Amino acid sequence: MPDRPDLPLDRLAPDRALEVVTFDGGAVGGPRMREPHRHDYHELLWFRDGRGTHRVDGAQLPVVAGAVTIIGRGQVHQFEEGRGLHGAVVRFGEDLVPPSASWLLAARQERTIPVPAGAATDRLDALLATLRAEVVGPRDARSGALEAHLLATLLLWLERWYDGAHAERPEPDGPDVALHRRFAAALEEDFARHHDAAHYAQRLAVPAPALSRALAAVTGRGTKELVTDRVMLEARRLLRFTDRSVGEVAHAVGFDDPLYFSRAFKRHAGSAPQAWRDATRHAGMSMHP
């Protein structure tokens, strides 16, 4: 049997860094459902109404009406079915992400943010309509700046709503949460090259014990565990959705020795890489840690 092709990579058009697609009672998926594909962009799914299911990194999730679901760059997505969808999908490249929003878009698990009912949903619809008008309309010297500012406003609203929905956690502007957000952005850039906690402490100019304590206060996990989780999430994506060899997957996530990688993966996932790949493909196993 021939090998399956590598996981399809969706990209934005070469001349566009931003795309907005609207739904007005539309349907997706079903018999003509697309194969799983990896995004080379960030995607925001806003559905004011609708129902259905989709998969993010293999985990089946419901379409959540009245919320924005974030699918970060590098995640694997598949829309299984959607009916009666009213809303919009926003896709944008890394270059348009303000540094302050990197933590929000870091590709780990999906993140669904409820939008406050009432005026906030109306403002969101209006902003998305304005953003789409800029994207599809005639372009001039100010088009790029306007798109970037409108997207930055959208991301700031998402941060506000996310913090409001997690008020029981540490204060949004507290030092531990701020440090966690900086760490998440650094981890997305460096996880395939640096697995040691000391690297992240040095990059963030924070003593290693202080970094680990802050991360544990916010997430319940220390620096090393968070780094390992991110590395192994990438490994699971590659094992499930591509036909790269175990050695190639090991190298892609920063292991020089495939045997050492296999041992580390088994400690984390409970089975060796090839066995995990076979079980996942045959049984539709969720990719949640």
ABEGO torsion letter per residue (X at the ends): XBBBBBBBBBBBBAABABBBBBBBGBBBEEAABBBBBBBABBBBBBBABEBEBBBBGGBBBBBBBGBBBBBBBGBBBBBABBBGBBEBBBBBBAAABBAAAAAAABBBBBBBBBBBBEAAAAAAAAAAAAAAAAAABBBBAAAAAAAAAAAAAAAAAAAAAAAAAAAABBBAABAAAAAAAAAAAAAAAAAAABABAAAAAAAAGBBAAAAAAAAAAAAGBBAAAAAAAAAAAAAAAAAAABABBAAAAAAAAGBABAAAAAAAAAAAAGBBAAAAAAAAAAAGBBABX
